[in-house]
Amino acid sequence: MNPIRKQRVYALMAIAGGSILAVFLVVSALSKNLNLFYSPTDLLNNELSPDTLIRAGGMVREGSIKRSNNSLNIEFVVTDFKNDLTINYSGILPDLFSEKAGVVVQGYLEKEGSFRAIEVLAKHDENYMPPEVAKLMENAE
């Protein structure tokens, strides 16, 4: 084989190998940092491990907010109007958090079916609703 042709083949092989390695590294980094949005119905249908960080959302059910008198612990129910999910959170809630409001919580699903939240995000104003929640509500009707 001609030395120049051999050099070109090696260069093409190096470029192809580098490209494959770059794609693999990007995909593995994205899959580790991916946290998906689930509705309460989705969480009932999926078997997720307790160490998986996930986002769940829906509307806060009216009359479901239970605050602790001597700590920052709070328990409330998020619904997608088909199923409910009990959320346990310890911390300060956003100012816009209220009953009948859209929320997205980030945390871990516990073995008994409740959800331990590490972050609670409330809706922006009375007209805003996260796109995922709006889509779920349209499908529920």
N, C-alpha and C positions, 0 to 999 in steps of 0.2 A: 504494500500500500504506500502511496506517495506520502512523504512526511507532512506536507501541508494539509492534505486531506485528513491524515491521522490527527493532526492538531485541531482541525475543525470538529471532528467527531468528539474528541475529548472536551472541547469547549462546549459543544451542545449538550453532552452528558452532564457536565458540571452545572450548566444553566438549568437543565431539567431537574436535577437533584436538588439544587438550591430552591427552585420554585416549589417543589413538593414539600420540602422541609418548612418553607415559609407558610404554606397553606396549612400544614399540620399544626404548627405552633399557633397560628391565629385561631383555628377551629378549637383547639384544646383550651386556649385562654378564654374564648367566648363561652364555651360550654360550662366551665367552672364558675363563671360569674353571671350566669343566666338565672334569673329568678322570675318565674312565670306567674301570671295572674290566674287565680282560680276562683270560681264562685263556690258557694257552699254545696251546691249540687255536684260540681266537679270534684270537690274534696271527698264527698261521700262515695263517689264512683271510682276514685283512684286510690291505689295503695302507695303512699309515699312514706319514705323512711323518716323517722323523727329528727334526723340531723340535716334534712334538706331545708334550706332557707327558701320560703315561698312568700308570695303575695296573695292575699285573699281580699275580696271586697264585695260590697253590696250596700244595702241600706240598713241603717240602725233601726231595729224594731222598736216601735213605740212602747214605753213602759218597761224596757228591758235593762236600763242602766242602773247598776247597783254599785254605789261607791262605799268604800270602807271609811269608817269614822276616824280611825287613828293612823291611817297610812295613805299612800298614793295609789293603792290597789283599786282597780275598777274592773267590773265584769259587765259585758253587754252582749247583745245578740245581733249578728249581722245576717240579713236574709236576702235571698234573690227571689222571694215570693213563691218558691217551690220548697226550699229547705232552709234550715237555720243553722248557724254556726256560733257557738259560744266563744267569746273572745275574753281572755284574761290579760290585763295590761297593768304594769306598774310604772307610773311616771306622770308627767304633766301632759294633759291632752291639748290639742290645738284649740284656739278660741272659737273656731267655727264648728267644733264637734257638737252635735245635738241629735236628738231623736228625729227620725224620718229624714236624716241627712245621708248623703253618699259618703262612704269611707273606703279607704284601702289600707289594710294592715299588713305589715311585714313581720314575719316571725316563723315559728315552728309548730307543726301539728303534733299534738300530744297523743299518746296511745289511747286515752279514754275518749277521744273525739273532740276535745276542746282545742283551742288554738292559743298558744302563748305568744303574744305580740311583743316585739321589741321597738316597733315604730307604728304610729297611727297618723295617717294623713287624712285630713278632712277636706270636704269640697271647698271650692274657691268662693263661690257666691251662690245665691239662690237659683241662678240659671245654669251654672256649670255642673257637669256630671262627668266623671271619668268615662272615656269612650267605651271601655270594656263593660262598665256597669250599665251604660245606656243600651248597648247591644244586647246584654243579658235580659234587660227589662223588656226590650222589644220582642225577644224570643219567648219570654214568659207569658206575654199577653195573647 
